[in-house]
Amino acid sequence: MDFYQDDGHLFAKIFHNFDLPKFAKEGSFTTSDSLQHLPFQAFAHPSSRSFPVQDRANTFISASYAYAQPEDGIAKEAIPMIEKMATLYAIQDAVAAIKKHIQGRFEKDGSQKNASGEIAGTWEIPFGANRSLSIKGADALNKAAGYFLLNFTSLPFEDRTKTAQAISDAAQEINLELPSDFAKFSGKTASFRDQFKLEIALRSRFALDSCKKQALLSLGDASLATPEDMMKVAGSVAEFDQEFELARFYGETLTDPHRAVFNLSPQEINQKNAVIEISRVAYPYGQWTGDARTSFREGVEAALGKEKAALLFTDDAPVQSKFAELTQEEQLLVNRYIS
């Protein structure tokens, strides 16, 4: 499994307490569908078209995923090519650092296994103001996670956060994979404002009082710059939900406050941060998706013609590697029309 096949679980475990190098944070990550249009040589494991190595950022992430899966046959086979490409891109020191970090995690995990081979550990997980769950072992922790997801609405907002954070921290200690929603409940993911505003709009139907409706709608423009800001906004949404008894709609027409605000997985965050670079001009995600998608495509078509432009897109999304194959003159022409 590489980054594009992951739903965020392995990403969170690999990079826990590890700061991504700048070139990886600012790298251009495509979509899973767009990967299918890359040439075979763009992958460290061509036959499975996995572990892409078409640039520095993807090579670093592929190395991280390969090192994190030492028992996976495809990952093992991909490592030599990944390391070769890392040397070519001059990022071998960064790759060595993540390898050391991951190996340290595996050694810790191994030391926590009991005589029967099960991952051991004992935790007291708070579940409400005056209650805690005594958890022993990975299986029990996994069951506690499932119990939480089924019963979180019985807890006040702040207690939900504390319980989710405690379960997430315990799981990270033993490298246990939890549902991706736990990152959202514990405030460890990001927010896509348009998606959050949709949640606010859906709730506004329940506020018959104009003042309360306006107060709710104003949350759509509240600061989401930091995890603290986001948690404060989520708390305000939770107060509204409690007042109007909206928990009964969770999972149907509404999303609970945590998932509404912390609505992006690690993989989705990278997609939102993706850019398409054409002759050193960077076009961020917002300039070729949503309402801007049509004008971006029409600009490319005007510059190159519809037939050639069609080769540069997959599912109406631009493919970075295809734009990179254009001549310098073609790229400059595209920039002229898009701008």
N, C-alpha and C positions, 0 to 999 in steps of 0.2 A: 504494500500500500504506500503510495506517495502522497504528497500534499494535496493533489487535486482529487484523490480518491477518499480523502479523510473528511469527516464532518466537523472537525475542530477538536475532537477528543485527544488525539495523539499530539497535535500542535501544542495544546495547553500543557501536556506533560513534558514534552521535550524542552520547551522554553521557560518552564517554571524556574524562577531565580536566575535567568540567563538573559542578558541584554543583547538583542539582535544588533549586529553591526549596521552602520548607517547605510551601506550599499544594499543590504537586504531590506531594510525598512522602506527605502525609497525605490525599490525595484519594481519592475512592471510585471504583474502577474495576470495571466489571461484566464479564460474560462475553460472548464473541462471540455466543452464542445469544440472550442477553438484549437485545443491541443491536437485534435485529430487531423488538423490541416498542416501541422508541422512535419518536416521531412523526418525520415527514420533516424538520421544521424543527429537529430536534436535530442534524442533520448539516450540515457546511459544503458537502458535495457530496451533495444529497438524492437525485439520480437513482441514484447508486451506493451510497447509504447508507454513506458512508465519511467519515472525519475528523469524529468526534462533537464537538460543542461545547456539550453540555448543562450544563457547569459550568466553573469555572476550571481545575481540574486537567486535564480532558479537552481543553479548548481549548488549553492550553499544550503538551500532548503532541502534539496534532494539528498545531499550528504547527511543532513540531520536525520531525515526519515530513514535512510538506509542504515545508519549506525544504531538507530533506536530499535531496529528489528533484526537482531543478530541471528535469529532462527529462521528467517524468511529467505527462501531460496532465491527469489528474484532480487531481493535487496542485496544479498551476498554477491550475486553476479554483477550487479550494477556498480558496486563500490570501486573496482579498478578504473572504470571509465570516468566515474565521478571525480576521483582523485586526480586523474590525468587532466581533466578539464579545469579543476581547481588550480592546478599548477599553471595551466595555460592562461587563466584569468588572473593569476597572481593573488589568489585568496587562500592559498594553502595554510597560512597561519590561522586564519579565521576558522577554516574547516577543522584544523587540528584542535582548536579550542573547544568547538562544539563536540567533537569526538570525546575529548577528555571529560567534558561536563556530563555527557550521556553515559559514559562508562562508569563514572562515579555514582550516577543514579542507579545503575544496574547492580553495582556492588552493594549499595545500601539496601536495595530490594532483596538481594540474596541473603543478606545477614538477618533479615526480618522473617525468614521462613522457619516454621517449627519443624519438629521431627517428622511429621507426616507430609512435609512439603507445602503446606498451606501457609499463606502469608499471615503472620501474627500481628497483634497490636491490640491495645485496649484503650478505649476512649469513653469519656462522658459527654454525650451530645445533648445540649440544652434543647428542650422542646416545650417552650412556654416559660412563663415567669417562675413557676414553682415545680417544674418537672424536668427530668433528664433521662436519657436512655443510656444504659450501660452497654457498650458495644465491644465485642471481642472477636477479632478476626475479620478477614476481607469479606466473607460471605455475609456475616451479620451487618457489616457496614453497607454493603450493597443493598441488603433488605431495608435498612434504615433509610437509605436514599429513596427507595421506592415508596416506603411508608410516608415519607415527607411529601413527595409529589402528589400523593393521593389525599393528604390531609392538611396541606399548607393553609387552606382557607380558614381552618379552625384557629389559626394563630394570628395575633396582632401583627401589623406590618413589620415592626422592628424585630420581633421574635422570629419571623420568617427569615430575615436577613441573617441573624445570628446563627440560627440552626443550619442554614445552607452553607454559611461560611465555615462552621465547625465541621460539617460533613466533607466539604471540599478540601479543607486543610488536612483532615485525616486521610482522605483518599490520595492526596499528593504525597503524603509521607510514605505510602506503600505502593505508589505508582498504579493505583486502581482507577480504571476508566469509569467515569460516571456519565449520565446523560448530559448533553450539552447545556440543558436548561439550568444546571447547577451553577454554571458560570454567570448566568443572568441573575439568578436569585442572590448570588453572593456579590454582585456588583463588579464583575471582572470582565465585562465585555463593553462594547461601544454602542452608540445609538445612531440610527439613521432617522433624521428629523421628519422627513416626509412620511415615513411609516408611523412614527409616533403621532404626528398630527392627525392621521387617519383614525387612530384610536381615540384621540380627543374628540374628533367630530362625531364618532359613533356614540360616545358617552353624552354629548351635548343634547341628544334627543330626550334624555331622561330629566334634564333640568328645566322645569317649567318656570322657575323664578329667573327673570332676566339677569339679575345681578350674579346669581350663582352660575348661570350659563356663561356670562362674560368672564368671570373669574376662572372658570374651567378652560375656556378658549384661550385665555392669555397664557396658560401653561405651555401652549404650543410654541410660543416664542421665548420661553424661559431659557436661561443659560444651561447648556449641556456640556460645558467645556471640560469639566473634571468629574471624576466618579462621585465626589461629594455633591456637586451640583445635580447630577443625575439622580442620586439617591434622594435628595431633597424633593425633586420634582415627582419621583415615584411615590414618595410619602404623601404628597398632596393629592395625587391621583387616588391613592389608597383611601384617604379620608373621604373623598367624593364617593368612591365605590361603597364605602361602609354606610354613608348617610343614605344612599339610595338603594342599598341592598343589591348591588350588581354582581356579587360573587356567583350568583346562580347562573350568570350568562358566560362565565369563563369557559373557554374552550369551544364555545359555540359562536356567538356574535361578537364577544369581547375577549381581549387578552388581559390577564392579570397585570397589575401595575409594574411588577419587576420585568416581565417579558415585554411589556409595552414600551418601556424606556430603554432597558438594556437589550435591544432587539437584534443585535448582530453577533454572529459567531466569529471566531478568529479568522476563518476562511473568508467569510463575507466582508470582514474589515479590509482584508488585503484586496479583494475585488473592488471595493469602493475607493481604495487608494490607488487603483491602477491608472496608468496613463498610456496614451498612444503617442509615440514620439515620431515625428515626421521631419526629417532634415533639421534636427536639433530644436524643433518647436514641440513642446509638450502639451498635449490636450488631455486634461484631467477627465475623470469619469463622468462628471456632469455635462461635459461638452459633446459626448457622443452616446448618451443614454437618455431615456425619458423623452421630454418634449424636444430636446436638442437632437435626438437621433435622426430625424428626417432631414433636417438642414445639413447635418454633417455628411450624411450619405449623398444628398443631392450635390453638395460641393465636390465630393470625390468623383461623382458621375459626370459632372460638368467638366472637370479637368481631364478625365481619362476616358470617358465614354462608359455607358452602362455595362457593356460586356466585360471590359477589363476591371471595372470597379467591383463587379459581382464576385470576382476571384479574391478580393481583399476582405470579404465579410463572411462570417459564419453565423447563421441565425440572426442576421441583421446587426451583429456586433463586429467591429473592426478587429482584425487579427494583426498584432504587432509584427510578427515575423514576415507576413506578406507585404506590409508597407515597407519593411526594411529591404526587401528585394527590389523595390522600385529604383530606377536610376535617379541620380541627383536632380536632373532636370525635371523628371516626373514628380518628385517629392516637392520641389519648389513650386511647381505648377499647382499641385494639390493645396499647398499652404495658401497660395494666392486666392484660390477659389473659396476655401473654407473661411478665410479671414474676411 
